[in-house]
Amino acid sequence: MSKNPTIRKFVWGVSFLVALFVNFPIIIINLPFLKQSYTTVLDIGFQIVTCFIYSIFAIHFTYKNIQNKVSKTKQIAFGFMLFVAFVTVLSLINIFVVRLPPKMIPTIMMRGFLIAIIAYFFSRFLIETDKKNEALLENEQLKHENLLNQLNSLKNQLNPHFLFNSLNTLSWLINEDKERSQLYLQKLSQVLRYSLSMQEQPLVFLKEELTLMDNYIFLLQMRFGENLKIVKHIEGSDKFKIPPHSLQLLIENAIKHNIVSSLKPLTIKIEVEPEEKIIKISNSINLKLNSSGTGIGLANLSERFKILVGEEIDISQNEEFTVILPLIS
């Protein structure tokens, strides 16, 4: 039988109800004599206790035999031995303890047979329940593994995109200014170190993500200077979590699709709204020619939030392009 104490108590409860059920006629017949005869009380007590014990053993061994796929012949033989033991014990109690006549033996056999049938079908019910529970548990494990695989796949799509753009920027800086390229390389190494350390974490504190964002913005402003303006309102961000690299991807996305020049500077605003549990990232719109893109980056980010947070990101475009990310307390 299952080691689960709840299942054991359930079996004991069912066994007690079975014992009452098979002895119900005897209880009803002897009910008027309970106060008058001590022997009657003793008789009913022995009947119920013996049937209760027999029911527990019958369920236990029937369950084990079916679960272990014991042959039908062995199951019947073992059930018959248990049945004989029950009939013998209760008959001896009735004859020598309660002093009932041997003619009661057929009723004992009938009760034993009835308990055996109930035990068999109840054991089948337990086994089917176990199978369903195992199937549900296996499905949950498969779902969990599938979500992890999806998440890792999405991470693997995001990281090469970031690395490709960063190396392009570094290549440009090496040709333009070697001293600045050294500083850029130091900051880039910090960003990559963060990326590696957070690779296996589905969620990070928003404060850590904002630190990464500051390093990343530093890298961008080394290239674009005053042409890239960042406005931040991030008070109340300490208690929230977010999927790693979320902010970085949105900033990168704004740079990718918009002109960043002295004539058309790009402004990116980052606002934390603690009461609403959201962070809003918006940017001015000065689209490059042929900047429609594939939409893979935002689609992947939305899918990550759907998997980890249970919510999708909110994207809107009016005078500004705005993405709202849900935060986790």
C-alpha positions in Angstrom: 0.0 0.0 0.0 1.1 3.6 -0.5 3.4 5.1 2.1 1.3 8.3 1.9 -0.4 8.6 5.4 -3.5 10.2 3.8 -4.0 7.1 1.6 -3.5 4.8 4.5 -6.1 6.7 6.6 -8.4 6.5 3.5 -8.0 2.7 3.3 -8.6 2.4 7.1 -11.8 4.5 6.8 -13.1 2.5 3.8 -12.3 -0.8 5.7 -14.2 0.4 8.7 -17.2 1.3 6.5 -17.0 -2.1 4.8 -16.9 -3.8 8.2 -20.0 -1.9 9.3 -21.7 -2.6 6.0 -21.3 -6.4 6.0 -22.3 -6.5 9.7 -25.2 -4.1 9.3 -27.9 -6.9 9.4 -26.4 -8.4 12.5 -26.3 -4.9 14.2 -30.0 -4.2 13.3 -31.2 -7.7 14.5 -29.3 -7.4 17.8 -30.0 -3.7 18.4 -32.9 -4.4 20.9 -30.6 -6.7 23.0 -27.6 -4.4 23.3 -28.5 -3.0 26.8 -29.7 -6.4 28.0 -26.9 -8.7 27.0 -23.1 -8.2 27.4 -22.6 -11.2 25.1 -24.4 -9.4 22.2 -22.2 -6.3 22.5 -19.1 -8.6 22.6 -20.4 -10.5 19.6 -21.0 -7.3 17.5 -17.6 -5.9 18.5 -15.7 -9.1 17.5 -17.6 -9.2 14.2 -16.8 -5.6 13.3 -13.1 -5.7 14.5 -12.4 -9.0 12.7 -14.0 -7.8 9.4 -12.2 -4.5 9.7 -8.8 -6.2 10.0 -9.6 -8.7 7.2 -10.7 -5.8 5.0 -7.4 -4.0 5.5 -5.3 -7.1 4.7 -7.6 -8.0 1.7 -7.2 -4.5 0.2 -3.4 -4.3 1.0 -2.5 -7.7 -0.5 -4.9 -7.4 -3.5 -3.5 -4.0 -4.3 0.1 -5.3 -4.1 -0.7 -8.4 -6.2 -2.3 -6.4 -9.0 0.3 -3.7 -8.9 3.1 -6.3 -9.1 1.2 -8.1 -11.9 1.0 -11.4 -10.0 -0.7 -14.1 -12.1 -4.4 -14.6 -11.7 -3.9 -18.1 -10.3 -1.6 -16.9 -7.5 -4.0 -14.0 -6.8 -6.9 -16.4 -6.4 -4.9 -18.8 -4.3 -3.6 -16.1 -2.0 -7.1 -14.6 -1.7 -8.6 -18.0 -0.9 -6.0 -18.5 1.9 -6.8 -15.1 3.4 -10.5 -15.9 3.1 -10.0 -19.3 4.9 -8.0 -17.6 7.6 -10.7 -15.0 8.2 -13.5 -17.6 8.3 -11.5 -19.9 10.7 -10.5 -17.1 13.1 -14.0 -15.6 13.3 -15.7 -19.0 13.5 -13.4 -20.0 16.5 -14.2 -16.6 18.2 -17.9 -17.1 17.7 -17.9 -20.7 18.9 -15.4 -20.6 21.9 -15.6 -16.9 23.0 -19.1 -15.7 22.2 -20.6 -19.2 22.4 -22.5 -19.0 19.2 -23.6 -22.2 17.3 -21.6 -23.5 14.3 -24.6 -22.8 12.1 -23.3 -19.1 11.9 -20.4 -20.2 9.8 -22.2 -19.7 6.4 -23.0 -16.1 7.3 -19.2 -15.6 8.1 -18.3 -17.1 4.7 -20.8 -14.8 3.0 -19.4 -11.7 4.7 -15.8 -12.8 3.9 -16.7 -13.3 0.3 -18.4 -9.9 0.1 -15.4 -8.2 1.7 -13.1 -9.9 -0.8 -15.1 -8.6 -3.7 -15.2 -5.1 -2.3 -11.4 -5.2 -1.6 -10.7 -6.3 -5.2 -12.7 -3.5 -6.8 -11.4 -0.9 -4.4 -7.8 -2.0 -5.0 -8.5 -1.6 -8.8 -9.8 1.9 -8.0 -6.6 2.8 -6.1 -4.3 1.5 -8.9 -6.2 3.5 -11.5 -6.0 6.6 -9.3 -2.2 6.0 -8.9 -1.8 5.8 -12.7 -3.8 9.0 -13.3 -1.7 10.8 -10.6 1.5 9.5 -12.2 0.4 10.6 -15.6 -0.5 14.1 -14.3 2.9 14.4 -12.5 4.7 13.3 -15.7 2.7 15.8 -17.8 3.6 18.6 -15.3 7.3 17.6 -15.5 7.2 17.5 -19.3 5.5 21.0 -19.3 8.2 22.3 -17.0 11.0 20.9 -19.1 9.3 22.2 -22.2 9.1 25.7 -20.7 12.8 25.6 -19.7 13.7 24.5 -23.3 11.6 27.3 -24.7 13.2 29.8 -22.4 16.8 28.6 -23.2 16.0 28.8 -26.9 14.8 32.4 -26.5 17.9 33.3 -24.5 20.1 31.8 -27.2 18.4 33.9 -29.8 18.9 37.1 -27.8 22.5 36.8 -26.8 24.1 36.4 -30.2 22.2 39.5 -31.4 23.6 41.6 -28.5 27.1 40.2 -29.0 27.1 40.9 -32.8 26.1 44.6 -32.3 28.6 45.0 -29.5 31.5 43.7 -31.5 30.5 45.9 -34.5 30.7 48.9 -32.1 34.0 47.8 -30.7 35.4 47.3 -34.2 34.3 50.9 -35.1 35.8 52.3 -31.9 39.2 50.6 -32.5 39.5 52.4 -35.8 38.3 55.7 -34.4 39.8 56.0 -31.0 42.0 53.3 -29.4 41.9 54.8 -25.9 38.1 54.9 -25.9 38.1 51.4 -27.3 40.0 50.2 -24.2 37.4 51.8 -21.9 34.6 50.4 -24.1 36.2 46.9 -23.8 36.3 47.1 -20.0 32.6 48.0 -19.9 31.7 45.4 -22.4 33.5 42.8 -20.3 31.4 43.8 -17.3 28.2 43.5 -19.4 29.3 40.0 -20.7 30.3 38.9 -17.2 26.8 39.8 -16.0 25.3 38.0 -18.9 27.2 34.8 -18.1 26.5 35.0 -14.4 22.7 35.5 -15.0 22.5 32.9 -17.8 20.8 30.2 -15.7 18.6 32.6 -13.7 15.1 33.1 -15.1 14.6 36.3 -13.0 16.9 38.9 -11.6 16.4 41.9 -9.3 15.5 45.0 -11.3 18.3 46.8 -9.5 20.8 44.5 -11.1 19.2 44.9 -14.5 19.4 48.7 -14.1 23.1 48.4 -13.3 23.6 46.4 -16.5 21.6 49.0 -18.4 23.8 51.8 -17.0 26.9 50.0 -18.3 25.2 49.3 -21.6 24.1 53.0 -22.0 27.7 54.0 -21.2 28.9 51.9 -24.2 26.3 53.4 -26.5 27.0 57.0 -25.4 30.7 56.5 -26.1 29.6 56.1 -29.7 26.7 58.5 -30.0 27.6 61.1 -27.4 24.9 63.8 -26.9 22.9 62.4 -29.8 21.5 59.7 -27.4 19.6 61.0 -24.4 18.5 58.8 -21.6 15.8 60.0 -19.1 15.3 57.8 -16.0 12.7 57.7 -13.3 13.5 54.5 -11.4 12.6 55.2 -7.7 11.0 52.3 -5.9 12.7 49.6 -8.1 14.5 47.7 -5.3 11.8 45.2 -4.6 11.0 44.0 -8.1 12.3 41.3 -10.4 12.5 41.0 -14.2 13.8 38.6 -16.8 17.5 39.4 -17.5 18.5 41.5 -20.5 14.9 42.8 -20.9 15.9 46.5 -20.7 19.0 46.0 -22.7 17.1 44.5 -25.6 14.6 47.4 -25.7 17.3 50.0 -25.8 19.1 48.0 -28.4 15.9 47.8 -30.4 15.4 51.6 -30.3 18.9 52.2 -31.5 18.5 49.7 -34.3 15.4 51.2 -35.8 15.8 54.9 -35.3 18.2 57.6 -36.5 20.6 58.8 -33.8 22.2 62.1 -35.0 22.7 65.7 -33.9 19.8 66.7 -36.2 17.6 64.0 -34.9 18.7 62.9 -31.4 17.1 59.8 -29.9 15.5 60.1 -26.5 14.8 57.0 -24.4 12.7 57.3 -21.3 12.8 54.6 -18.6 10.1 54.9 -15.9 9.3 52.6 -13.0 5.8 52.7 -11.6 5.8 50.8 -8.4 2.1 51.1 -7.7 1.2 49.6 -11.1 4.1 47.0 -10.9 5.3 48.0 -14.3 8.4 49.6 -16.0 7.8 51.7 -19.1 10.4 52.2 -21.8 9.6 54.7 -24.5 11.6 56.3 -27.2 11.1 59.1 -29.8 10.4 58.0 -33.3 12.9 58.9 -36.1 12.7 55.7 -38.1 15.6 54.7 -40.4 14.8 53.8 -44.0 13.9 50.1 -44.4 13.8 49.7 -40.6 10.7 47.6 -40.4 12.8 44.6 -39.1 11.6 41.1 -38.4 10.0 41.7 -34.9 11.8 38.7 -33.6 13.4 40.6 -30.7 10.1 41.9 -29.2 8.3 38.6 -30.0 11.0 36.7 -28.1 10.9 39.1 -25.2 7.1 38.9 -25.0 7.3 35.1 -25.0 9.8 35.1 -22.2 7.5 37.2 -20.1 4.6 34.9 -20.9 6.6 31.9 -19.8 8.2 33.4 -16.6 5.6 35.9 -15.5 2.4 34.7 -17.1 1.8 38.0 -18.8 2.8 39.4 -22.2 4.4 42.8 -22.7 2.3 45.8 -23.9 3.5 47.5 -27.0 2.0 50.8 -28.4 3.1 53.4 -30.9 1.7 57.0 -31.0 4.0 60.0 -30.8 6.4 57.6 -29.1 7.2 53.9 -29.3 6.3 52.5 -25.8 6.8 49.0 -24.3 5.4 48.3 -20.8 7.0 45.3 -18.9 5.2 43.7 -15.9 7.3 43.5 -12.8 7.4 40.7 -10.2 7.3 41.6 -6.5 
